[in-house]
């Protein structure tokens, strides 16, 4: 007779605990019967794991369900003592902070202009402190989205090279909790993969235009950062007749194109996009050139990794730009078929991704707390 597969009970309880905590994070307060339906676990297993999670302050009672037929049942939820995480987006002009709970719900938001680069850690910490004045509970984790190259170990690269982790070290000292730094476009790609335009795609590359053009690629459900964190720096891909190393799309390019087409070079890209949408021929010519450059970048990426589609985000998701990309892609369709879809979150994609990662970090903390109990209280 074949013996049933078996494993350490502590491992099994840990897996069951993860399933229950994820269900509570996804659905909110649930009864034991609802948890059984969500996880497929038996009533005994749910009861045993909930007992341990309550002992570890990972879950708590959330009142009684009197809305359904039959005897009233107690609901449980993630413990409020799990606290909050801060999702931070630092762009070229401002800082944005959202405090989130383990379910991903935003509990407070604050914004401020970006100060001197040397003071950004203190500025972010002050903004987080301002948000915390409106909520109760400990700050457990901070996720920071930033433009530029972020190495796998959290260093931020600029023209002078890595910062040696100085920014993250300074921020940790201010907030007294773990800090995770990620590239802003990568977080936007994660947002699209989890709940946006990339959710039904096996692979995709997100192309975002902000100050410049950046990419984030998800292959087989995994974000690809590259060995040194430079995957996605597509604005420096060679594109004749441009000299090697010259950005394909950035503020300087927009400035030069505006001069070429007799438009105000001081205007931001969004102004030209809106003018294009209103039928201005000069603005349309500018956007057509930018779209042509983006499509050439997409073609190069396709020849290397062949993603199922490209997700247009940031300014690239503007309706006038999307239409220009479609025209440019059609012009080369006899050589290479490229598929483009529009971001589900637009300019908010990066913050949506940061919020998702911050909430996931909080949930992981609750899983780790359960594991540290070592199955105490298990029957």
C-alpha positions in Angstrom: 0.0 0.0 0.0 1.4 3.4 -1.0 1.9 5.7 2.0 0.4 9.2 1.7 2.9 12.0 1.2 3.7 13.8 4.4 6.0 16.6 5.6 6.9 18.5 8.8 3.7 19.7 10.5 5.3 23.1 11.1 5.8 23.6 7.4 2.2 22.6 6.7 0.9 25.0 9.3 3.1 27.7 7.9 1.6 27.2 4.4 -1.9 27.1 5.9 -1.2 30.3 7.8 0.0 32.0 4.6 -3.2 31.0 2.8 -5.4 32.3 5.6 -3.5 35.6 5.9 -3.5 36.2 2.2 -7.3 35.5 2.1 -7.8 38.1 4.9 -5.7 40.6 3.1 -7.5 40.0 -0.2 -11.1 39.8 1.1 -11.1 41.6 4.5 -12.8 40.2 7.6 -14.0 36.6 7.2 -15.8 34.0 9.2 -14.2 30.5 9.7 -16.7 29.1 7.1 -15.7 31.8 4.6 -12.0 31.1 5.3 -12.7 27.4 4.6 -14.2 28.3 1.2 -11.4 30.7 0.3 -8.5 28.4 1.2 -9.9 24.9 0.8 -8.8 24.0 4.4 -10.8 21.9 6.8 -12.6 23.5 9.8 -10.1 21.9 12.1 -7.1 23.2 10.2 -8.6 26.8 10.0 -9.4 26.7 13.8 -5.9 25.5 14.7 -4.1 28.0 12.5 -6.3 30.9 13.7 -5.5 30.0 17.3 -1.8 30.3 16.5 -2.2 33.5 14.5 -4.2 35.1 17.3 -1.4 34.1 19.8 1.1 35.8 17.5 -1.0 39.0 17.1 -1.3 38.4 13.4 -5.2 38.3 13.4 -7.9 39.6 15.7 -11.6 39.4 16.2 -13.6 41.7 13.8 -17.1 41.4 15.2 -20.0 39.1 14.5 -21.6 38.3 11.2 -25.4 38.6 11.6 -26.2 39.1 8.0 -26.2 35.5 7.0 -28.7 32.8 7.9 -28.0 30.5 10.8 -26.1 31.1 14.0 -24.0 34.2 14.3 -20.4 33.7 13.4 -17.4 35.6 14.5 -15.3 37.3 11.9 -11.5 37.6 12.0 -9.3 40.2 10.3 -5.7 41.0 10.1 -4.5 42.5 13.4 -4.4 46.3 13.5 -1.2 46.0 15.4 0.5 44.9 12.2 0.8 48.6 11.6 1.5 50.4 8.4 4.0 50.7 5.6 4.9 53.8 3.7 4.8 53.9 -0.1 7.0 56.7 -1.4 7.3 58.1 -4.9 10.1 60.6 -5.5 9.9 62.1 -9.0 11.9 65.1 -10.4 9.7 67.7 -8.7 7.9 66.3 -5.8 7.6 63.6 -3.1 4.4 61.6 -2.5 3.7 59.4 0.5 0.9 57.0 1.1 0.5 55.0 4.4 -1.0 51.6 3.7 -2.3 48.8 5.9 -1.6 45.1 5.1 -4.7 44.9 2.8 -3.3 47.6 0.6 -5.8 50.2 1.7 -4.4 53.7 1.8 -4.9 55.3 5.2 -3.2 58.6 4.8 -1.5 60.6 2.0 0.9 63.6 2.0 2.8 65.4 -0.8 5.5 68.0 -0.8 7.9 69.7 -3.3 11.2 68.0 -3.7 13.9 69.9 -1.8 17.7 69.7 -2.3 18.9 66.3 -3.2 21.1 66.1 -0.1 18.1 66.6 2.1 15.7 64.2 0.5 16.0 61.5 3.2 15.0 64.0 5.8 12.3 65.4 3.6 10.7 62.0 3.0 10.9 61.2 6.8 9.2 64.5 7.6 6.4 63.7 5.1 6.0 60.2 6.6 5.8 61.7 10.0 3.1 64.1 8.8 1.0 61.2 7.5 1.4 59.3 10.7 -0.3 62.0 12.7 -3.6 60.9 11.3 -3.2 57.1 11.9 -2.5 54.9 14.9 0.1 52.1 14.8 3.7 51.4 14.1 5.6 52.0 10.9 7.0 48.7 9.8 8.4 49.2 6.3 9.1 51.8 3.7 9.1 51.3 -0.1 10.7 54.1 -2.1 10.2 54.5 -5.9 12.8 56.6 -7.6 13.9 57.4 -11.1 17.3 56.3 -12.4 19.3 53.1 -11.8 18.8 51.2 -8.6 21.2 48.3 -8.0 19.9 45.0 -6.6 21.4 45.9 -3.2 19.6 49.2 -3.0 22.2 51.7 -4.2 21.2 54.6 -6.4 23.4 55.3 -9.4 23.8 58.7 -11.0 26.4 60.2 -13.3 29.0 59.9 -10.5 28.3 56.2 -9.9 26.7 54.4 -6.9 25.9 56.3 -3.8 27.2 53.5 -1.6 23.7 53.1 0.0 24.0 56.5 1.6 20.5 57.6 0.9 18.9 54.3 2.2 21.1 54.4 5.3 20.1 58.0 6.0 16.4 57.2 5.5 16.6 54.1 7.8 18.1 56.2 10.5 15.2 58.6 10.2 12.3 56.1 10.1 13.8 53.3 12.2 12.5 50.5 10.0 13.5 48.5 6.9 13.6 50.5 3.7 13.4 49.0 0.2 14.3 51.2 -2.9 13.1 50.3 -6.4 13.2 52.0 -9.8 10.0 53.9 -10.5 9.3 52.2 -13.9 9.9 48.8 -12.4 7.2 49.4 -9.8 4.8 50.7 -12.5 5.4 47.4 -14.4 4.7 45.4 -11.2 1.4 47.3 -10.8 0.3 46.5 -14.3 1.4 42.9 -13.9 -0.6 42.4 -10.7 -3.8 44.3 -11.4 -3.5 46.3 -14.6 -3.0 46.0 -18.4 -0.4 43.3 -18.0 -2.5 41.0 -15.8 -3.6 38.7 -18.7 -0.2 38.9 -20.5 2.5 36.2 -20.2 5.1 38.8 -20.8 5.2 42.5 -21.5 7.5 45.6 -21.5 6.1 48.8 -20.0 7.4 51.9 -21.7 7.0 55.1 -19.6 7.7 58.6 -20.6 8.2 61.1 -17.8 11.4 63.2 -17.9 12.7 60.6 -20.2 11.9 57.1 -21.6 12.2 54.1 -19.3 11.2 50.5 -19.5 10.2 47.7 -17.1 10.0 44.1 -18.4 8.0 41.2 -16.9 8.8 37.8 -18.3 6.8 34.8 -17.2 5.4 36.8 -14.3 8.9 37.9 -13.0 10.2 41.4 -13.2 13.6 41.5 -14.8 15.9 44.1 -13.3 19.2 42.9 -14.7 22.4 41.9 -12.9 23.4 45.5 -12.2 19.9 47.1 -12.2 20.3 48.7 -15.6 17.7 46.7 -17.5 15.2 49.1 -18.9 17.4 52.0 -19.7 16.1 52.0 -23.2 16.3 55.7 -23.8 20.0 55.1 -24.5 19.5 52.4 -27.1 21.4 53.3 -30.4 19.0 54.9 -32.9 20.7 56.2 -36.1 21.2 58.9 -37.0 21.5 59.9 -33.4 25.0 59.6 -31.9 25.7 56.7 -29.5 24.8 57.6 -26.0 22.3 60.4 -26.9 18.9 60.0 -25.2 16.1 59.0 -27.6 13.4 60.8 -25.6 13.9 63.3 -22.8 13.3 66.9 -21.9 16.1 68.1 -24.2 14.7 66.2 -27.1 11.3 67.8 -26.5 12.9 71.2 -26.3 14.8 70.8 -29.6 11.7 69.4 -31.4 9.7 72.4 -30.2 12.3 74.8 -31.7 12.3 72.8 -34.9 8.5 73.0 -35.2 8.1 76.7 -34.1 6.6 75.9 -30.7 7.5 77.3 -27.3 10.6 75.3 -26.1 9.8 76.2 -22.5 6.6 74.2 -22.6 6.5 70.7 -21.0 5.6 67.6 -23.1 2.1 67.6 -21.7 1.4 71.0 -23.2 2.4 69.8 -26.6 0.4 66.6 -26.1 -2.7 68.6 -25.3 -2.1 70.9 -28.2 -1.8 67.8 -30.5 -5.2 66.6 -29.1 -6.7 70.0 -30.0 -5.5 69.6 -33.6 -2.4 71.7 -33.7 -0.4 70.5 -36.7 3.0 71.5 -35.3 2.4 69.7 -32.0 1.2 66.7 -34.0 4.4 66.6 -35.9 6.4 66.7 -32.7 4.4 63.8 -31.2 4.7 61.8 -34.4 8.5 62.0 -34.2 8.6 61.0 -30.5 6.2 58.1 -31.2 8.4 57.0 -34.1 11.4 56.9 -31.8 9.5 54.9 -29.2 8.3 52.4 -31.8 11.9 51.9 -33.0 12.9 51.2 -29.4 10.0 48.7 -29.1 11.2 47.0 -32.2 14.7 46.6 -30.8 13.3 45.2 -27.6 11.1 42.8 -29.5 14.0 41.4 -31.5 15.8 40.5 -28.2 13.1 39.3 -25.8 9.9 39.3 -27.9 7.3 40.4 -25.3 3.7 39.7 -25.9 2.8 43.4 -25.8 4.1 46.9 -24.8 2.2 48.8 -22.1 2.3 52.6 -22.6 2.5 54.6 -19.4 3.1 58.1 -18.2 2.9 60.6 -21.0 3.0 57.8 -23.4 -0.5 56.9 -22.3 -1.9 60.3 -23.5 -4.5 59.6 -26.2 -2.7 61.7 -28.8 0.6 59.8 -28.1 -1.2 56.4 -28.3 -2.7 57.3 -31.6 0.7 58.4 -32.9 2.3 55.1 -31.7 -0.4 53.2 -33.5 0.4 55.0 -36.8 4.1 54.5 -36.4 3.6 50.8 -35.6 1.4 50.4 -38.6 4.1 51.9 -40.8 6.5 49.1 -39.9 4.0 46.3 -39.5 5.2 44.7 -42.8 8.6 44.2 -41.1 7.6 43.6 -37.5 4.3 43.3 -35.8 4.2 45.2 -32.5 1.3 45.2 -30.0 0.7 48.2 -27.8 -1.8 48.6 -24.9 -2.5 51.5 -22.6 -1.6 51.5 -18.9 -4.6 50.9 -16.5 -3.2 53.5 -14.1 -1.6 56.2 -16.2 0.6 58.5 -14.2 -0.4 56.7 -11.0 1.2 53.4 -12.0 4.4 53.9 -10.0 2.5 54.7 -6.8 0.1 51.8 -7.3 3.1 49.6 -7.6 4.8 51.0 -4.5 1.6 50.6 -2.5 1.3 47.0 -3.6 4.9 46.2 -2.6 4.5 48.1 0.7 1.4 46.1 1.6 3.1 42.8 0.6 6.0 43.7 2.9 3.6 44.1 5.8 1.9 40.8 5.0 5.3 39.1 4.8 6.1 40.4 8.2 3.0 38.7 9.6 4.1 35.5 7.9 7.5 35.8 9.5 6.0 36.4 12.9 4.0 33.2 12.6 7.1 31.2 11.5 9.0 32.6 14.5 6.4 31.1 16.8 7.5 27.7 15.5 4.0 26.3 15.5 3.3 27.1 19.2 -0.2 26.1 20.1 -0.6 23.5 17.4 -2.5 20.4 18.1 
